[in-house]
Amino acid sequence: MRMKDFLLGLEDDLRSRGNYCCYCLQPQDGKISCCQENHFVPFNDLYEEDQKAMIQEAADEYAQWSKTQ
């Protein structure tokens, strides 16, 4: 699998998970508030740099996991 396809798959996965806190980028997961605020938005509405950071974090987590397999 090409890296570009892998990263697009991660982006699709993050997009499908629902809303995220605007401040700490954690998934809403049924919470009413986070960071003492109640501002949750879809992945696409996050700042582009936050989206990229979340995708990179997911890729790094996968890389760490794959080293143990």
N, C-alpha and C positions, 0 to 999 in steps of 0.2 A: 504494500500500500504506500502510495506517495504521501509525503508529509503534508502537502496542501490538502489532500483529501481527508487525511486524519484530522487536521485542524478544523476543517469544515464540519466534520462529523461531531467534534467536540462542541463547536458553536451551535449546531442544531440541537444537541443534547441540552446545553445550557438554556437555549431558547425555549425548549419544551418543558422545562421544570417549573415555569410559572414566574411569579414576581420576585424581585430582589429589593433589599433595603438600599435606598439611595446613598447611604452613608458608609456602611461597612460591607455591602455587596453580598450579604448572607441571604440565602433563600427565605422566602416568607414562611413556607411550610406550615400554614395555618395560624401563624402568630398574628396578633392584632397590632403589636408594636415591636420595635427594635431600636436600639440606641436611644431610647426614651422618646422616640418619634413614631409616626405612623405613615411614613412615606415609602410605599412600595411601588415599583414600576416594572414593566416587562423588560426582559433582557435588551430588546431593541431600543428602548428609551434610555438606557444607561449611556453615559459618556463613552465615546469610542475608545478612549484610552483605558477605561475601566473594563470594557468588553474584552479588549486585547489582553489585559492583565489576567482576567478570569480564565480566558482560553489558555494562556501560557501556564497558569497555575495548574489547570487540569492536565495539561500535557506533561508538566514536570512530575505531578503525582503519578501519572501513568508510567513515566520513565523510571521512577523509583520502584514502583510495584513490579515492573517487568524485569528489573535486575534481580529480584528475589525468586523469580520463577524458573 
